Amino acid sequence: MRSPAAAPAPAVTGPTASAGKPVRLAMSAAFVSESGVGIYAQLASYLTRKTGIQTEFVSGLAYGTINSMLEEGTVHCGFICGLPYVLLHDNPQPAAQLIAAPIMKAARYQGQPKYFSDLIVRKDSPFQSLHDLKGRTYVYNDELSNSGYNLPRYRMLQLGLTKGFFGKVLRSGSHEESIRMVAAGEADASFVDSLVLDYDREKGLGHAQEVRVIESAGPAGICPLVASSKMPAELRDKLQHVLVTMHEDPEGRKLLDEALLDRFSLVEDSNYDDIRSMKEAAEKAGFTVIR
């Protein structure tokens, strides 16, 4: 999702809490694209009805901003990218705990809490592989994105493309904007979240039909729902129970289908070891900035 340089005020949706403080559910990385962001508002409403606890949806904030809010407890939980989760969890005092992770319907995900980073180019471009992009313009969404930065950086490290491979590197702020820029010819290529690309292709939204995938990197741990360490355990457990059983509920099943999800599942921290390993390899090699 969009990661602005200066975050706007949070957009909050959902019914007014009748008693007590509402649960604030944030989102920076998603299992749907920006075009499907309404699904998260529907999910917040669903959680409110099933738990009896007011749940508000907060959007429009940068990856780093949501991490800070989770650390401070100003949002209770959030759908975030796997890399920001690792950064929060691996602090001396972990600032986030896993609640659940989405399992996608599409066959390529094999029923696992994993996803990919797809390297896209414009449909009519001549490029067939990452190697073909030497000296070209590359766009990424955010430095804290696993699919947009960490995973592509590791792929470049594997191939030895660490000596100023691209001619120009741009930051877009979101996978959707990266897709648009590639489709418009403002950039030659981008690694984007496979979930975002899948959603827009399935729904016929955005510019997904105007690009093609020439390579895929991964799989890696999918964007989880995490709880701030300041969130009461009882509240966290209530949300978790509703999420991991919603595929058994007709109303929940309908919402999951709209989001191209099979279900939500419990997930272990080890699911994100692949992200840790890629980050650590880049740091060890001194290749921390894509260029």
C-alpha positions as CSV (number, residue, x, y, z in Angstrom):
1,M,0.0,0.0,0.0
2,R,1.0,3.6,-0.4
3,S,3.9,4.8,1.8
4,P,4.0,8.6,1.7
5,A,7.0,10.6,2.7
6,A,4.8,12.7,5.0
7,A,1.9,10.7,6.3
8,P,-1.6,12.3,6.2
9,A,-4.0,12.1,9.0
10,P,-5.4,8.6,9.6
11,A,-8.6,7.7,7.8
12,V,-10.9,5.9,10.2
13,T,-14.0,4.0,9.4
14,G,-16.5,1.9,11.3
15,P,-19.4,2.5,13.7
16,T,-18.9,4.6,16.8
17,A,-17.8,2.7,19.9
18,S,-20.6,2.5,22.4
19,A,-18.4,1.8,25.4
20,G,-14.7,1.7,26.1
21,K,-11.9,2.4,23.8
22,P,-12.0,1.0,20.2
23,V,-9.5,-1.4,18.8
24,R,-7.5,0.4,16.1
25,L,-6.6,-1.8,13.2
26,A,-3.9,-0.3,10.9
27,M,-2.7,-1.4,7.5
28,S,0.4,-0.7,5.5
29,A,1.0,-4.0,3.6
30,A,-2.0,-5.8,2.2
31,F,-3.4,-9.0,0.7
32,V,-5.4,-6.8,-1.7
33,S,-4.5,-3.7,-3.7
34,E,-5.4,-0.1,-2.9
35,S,-8.4,-0.6,-5.1
36,G,-9.7,-3.2,-2.7
37,V,-9.0,-1.3,0.5
38,G,-12.7,-1.3,1.4
39,I,-12.3,-4.9,2.2
40,Y,-10.3,-3.9,5.3
41,A,-13.1,-1.6,6.4
42,Q,-15.5,-4.5,6.0
43,L,-13.2,-6.7,8.0
44,A,-13.1,-4.2,10.8
45,S,-16.9,-4.1,10.8
46,Y,-17.0,-7.9,10.8
47,L,-14.6,-8.1,13.8
48,T,-16.8,-5.6,15.7
49,R,-19.9,-7.7,15.2
50,K,-18.2,-11.0,16.1
51,T,-16.2,-9.8,19.1
52,G,-18.5,-7.2,20.4
53,I,-15.5,-4.9,20.5
54,Q,-15.5,-1.7,18.4
55,T,-12.8,-2.0,15.7
56,E,-11.7,1.0,13.7
57,F,-9.7,0.8,10.5
58,V,-6.8,3.2,10.1
59,S,-5.1,3.7,6.7
60,G,-3.0,6.1,4.6
61,L,0.1,5.8,6.8
62,A,3.7,4.9,5.9
63,Y,5.3,1.6,6.8
64,G,7.6,3.3,9.3
65,T,4.8,5.3,10.8
66,I,2.7,2.2,11.6
67,N,5.7,0.5,13.1
68,S,6.1,3.5,15.4
69,M,2.4,3.4,16.3
70,L,2.6,-0.3,17.1
71,E,5.6,0.3,19.3
72,E,3.8,3.1,21.1
73,G,0.5,1.2,21.3
74,T,-1.4,4.0,19.5
75,V,-2.7,1.3,17.2
76,H,-3.4,-2.1,18.7
77,C,-2.8,-4.3,15.7
78,G,-2.0,-4.0,12.0
79,F,-1.6,-5.8,8.7
80,I,2.1,-5.1,8.0
81,C,4.8,-6.3,5.7
82,G,7.0,-9.2,6.8
83,L,10.1,-7.0,7.0
84,P,8.6,-4.4,9.3
85,Y,7.3,-7.3,11.5
86,V,10.9,-8.7,11.7
87,L,12.2,-5.3,12.7
88,L,9.6,-4.9,15.4
89,H,9.9,-8.5,16.7
90,D,13.6,-8.7,16.8
91,N,14.1,-5.7,19.1
92,P,15.6,-6.5,22.5
93,Q,12.0,-6.1,23.8
94,P,9.8,-7.4,21.0
95,A,7.2,-4.7,20.0
96,A,4.8,-7.0,18.1
97,Q,3.4,-10.5,18.2
98,L,1.8,-12.5,15.5
99,I,-2.0,-12.9,15.4
100,A,-2.6,-14.6,12.1
101,A,-1.6,-14.7,8.5
102,P,-3.6,-14.9,5.3
103,I,-3.6,-18.1,3.1
104,M,-4.3,-17.2,-0.5
105,K,-6.6,-19.2,-2.8
106,A,-4.4,-19.2,-5.9
107,A,-2.5,-22.4,-6.6
108,R,0.9,-20.8,-6.8
109,Y,0.8,-20.2,-3.0
110,Q,0.3,-24.0,-2.2
111,G,-1.9,-23.3,0.8
112,Q,1.1,-21.8,2.7
113,P,1.5,-18.3,4.4
114,K,3.8,-17.2,1.7
115,Y,3.9,-14.8,-1.3
116,F,6.2,-13.7,-4.0
117,S,7.8,-10.6,-5.5
118,D,7.0,-10.3,-9.2
119,L,9.4,-8.4,-11.5
120,I,7.2,-6.5,-14.0
121,V,7.8,-4.6,-17.2
122,R,5.5,-3.0,-19.7
123,K,3.7,-5.5,-21.9
124,D,5.3,-4.3,-25.1
125,S,8.9,-3.9,-23.7
126,P,11.7,-6.2,-25.0
127,F,13.0,-7.2,-21.5
128,Q,13.0,-10.8,-20.6
129,S,15.0,-11.0,-17.4
130,L,16.5,-8.9,-14.7
131,H,19.9,-9.0,-16.5
132,D,18.3,-7.1,-19.4
133,L,17.6,-4.1,-17.2
134,K,21.2,-2.9,-16.8
135,G,21.3,0.9,-17.0
136,R,17.5,1.1,-17.0
137,T,15.1,3.0,-14.7
138,Y,13.9,0.9,-11.7
139,V,11.1,1.9,-9.3
140,Y,10.4,0.5,-5.9
141,N,7.6,1.3,-3.4
142,D,9.3,1.6,0.0
143,E,12.7,0.7,1.7
144,L,10.8,-1.1,4.4
145,S,9.0,-3.4,2.0
146,N,10.0,-7.0,1.7
147,S,8.6,-7.6,-1.8
148,G,9.6,-4.2,-3.1
149,Y,13.0,-3.9,-1.6
150,N,14.4,-6.7,0.7
151,L,13.6,-9.6,-1.6
152,P,14.7,-7.8,-4.9
153,R,17.9,-6.7,-3.2
154,Y,18.7,-10.2,-2.2
155,R,18.0,-11.4,-5.7
156,M,20.4,-8.8,-7.1
157,L,23.0,-9.9,-4.5
158,Q,22.6,-13.6,-5.6
159,L,23.2,-12.5,-9.3
160,G,26.2,-10.2,-8.4
161,L,24.3,-7.1,-9.6
162,T,25.6,-4.9,-6.8
163,K,27.8,-2.3,-8.6
164,G,25.3,0.3,-9.6
165,F,23.3,-2.0,-11.9
166,F,20.4,0.4,-12.7
167,G,20.7,3.7,-14.5
168,K,18.2,5.4,-12.2
169,V,16.3,4.2,-9.1
170,L,13.0,5.9,-8.1
171,R,10.7,5.6,-5.0
172,S,7.0,5.5,-5.8
173,G,5.4,5.1,-2.3
174,S,3.2,2.1,-3.2
175,H,3.1,-1.0,-5.3
176,E,0.1,0.4,-7.2
177,E,2.0,3.5,-8.2
178,S,5.0,1.4,-9.2
179,I,2.7,-0.6,-11.5
180,R,1.3,2.6,-13.0
181,M,4.7,4.0,-13.6
182,V,5.9,0.9,-15.4
183,A,2.7,0.8,-17.5
184,A,3.1,4.5,-18.4
185,G,6.8,4.1,-19.3
186,E,8.0,6.3,-16.5
187,A,10.1,3.4,-15.2
188,D,11.3,0.3,-17.0
189,A,10.7,-2.2,-14.2
190,S,9.7,-2.9,-10.7
191,F,9.5,-5.8,-8.2
192,V,5.9,-5.7,-6.8
193,D,3.9,-7.7,-4.3
194,S,2.4,-10.7,-6.0
195,L,-0.8,-10.3,-3.9
196,V,-1.4,-6.8,-5.1
197,L,-0.8,-7.7,-8.8
198,D,-3.0,-10.8,-8.4
199,Y,-5.9,-8.8,-7.0
200,D,-5.8,-6.1,-9.6
201,R,-5.6,-8.7,-12.4
202,E,-8.4,-10.8,-11.1
203,K,-10.7,-7.7,-10.6
204,G,-9.6,-5.9,-13.7
205,L,-8.4,-2.9,-11.8
206,G,-5.6,-0.3,-12.1
207,H,-2.9,-0.9,-14.6
208,A,-2.2,-4.6,-13.9
209,Q,-3.3,-5.7,-17.4
210,E,-0.7,-3.4,-19.0
211,V,2.3,-5.1,-17.5
212,R,3.8,-8.6,-17.6
213,V,5.9,-10.6,-15.2
214,I,9.4,-11.6,-16.4
215,E,10.7,-13.1,-13.1
216,S,9.5,-14.0,-9.6
217,A,11.5,-14.0,-6.4
218,G,10.5,-15.9,-3.3
219,P,8.5,-17.3,-1.8
220,A,8.7,-15.4,1.5
221,G,6.6,-15.0,4.7
222,I,3.3,-13.3,3.8
223,C,2.2,-10.0,5.4
224,P,0.8,-10.9,8.8
225,L,-1.7,-9.3,11.2
226,V,0.3,-8.4,14.3
227,A,-0.6,-7.1,17.7
228,S,1.3,-4.4,19.5
229,S,3.0,-5.8,22.6
230,K,0.9,-3.2,24.5
231,M,-2.4,-4.9,23.4
232,P,-4.1,-6.9,26.1
233,A,-3.6,-10.7,25.6
234,E,-7.3,-11.3,26.1
235,L,-8.2,-8.9,23.3
236,R,-5.6,-10.3,21.0
237,D,-6.9,-13.8,21.5
238,K,-10.5,-12.8,20.7
239,L,-9.4,-11.3,17.4
240,Q,-7.3,-14.3,16.6
241,H,-10.2,-16.7,17.3
242,V,-12.6,-14.8,15.0
243,L,-10.0,-14.6,12.2
244,V,-8.9,-18.2,12.1
245,T,-12.5,-19.5,12.2
246,M,-14.1,-16.9,9.8
247,H,-13.9,-19.4,6.9
248,E,-16.4,-21.5,8.7
249,D,-18.9,-18.6,8.9
250,P,-21.0,-17.8,5.8
251,E,-20.5,-14.1,6.3
252,G,-16.8,-14.5,6.9
253,R,-16.5,-16.9,3.9
254,K,-18.1,-14.3,1.6
255,L,-15.6,-11.6,2.7
256,L,-12.6,-14.0,2.3
257,D,-13.8,-14.9,-1.2
258,E,-13.9,-11.2,-2.1
259,A,-10.3,-10.9,-1.0
260,L,-9.2,-14.0,-2.9
261,L,-8.3,-15.6,0.5
262,D,-8.8,-19.2,1.5
263,R,-8.6,-18.5,5.2
264,F,-6.6,-16.9,8.0
265,S,-4.2,-19.2,9.8
266,L,-2.1,-19.3,12.9
267,V,1.6,-18.7,12.0
268,E,4.9,-19.1,13.7
269,D,7.7,-16.6,13.9
270,S,9.9,-19.0,12.0
271,N,7.7,-18.3,8.9
272,Y,9.7,-15.0,8.6
273,D,13.2,-16.5,8.9
274,D,13.6,-16.3,5.1
275,I,13.1,-12.5,5.4
276,R,15.6,-12.3,8.2
277,S,18.2,-14.3,6.2
278,M,17.8,-12.1,3.1
279,K,18.2,-8.9,5.1
280,E,21.2,-10.3,7.0
281,A,22.9,-11.4,3.8
282,A,22.6,-8.0,2.2
283,E,23.9,-6.3,5.4
284,K,26.8,-8.7,5.6
285,A,27.7,-8.0,1.9
286,G,27.4,-4.2,2.4
287,F,24.7,-4.1,-0.2
288,T,21.9,-2.3,1.6
289,V,20.9,0.2,-1.1
290,I,19.5,-0.8,-4.5
291,R,21.3,1.1,-7.1
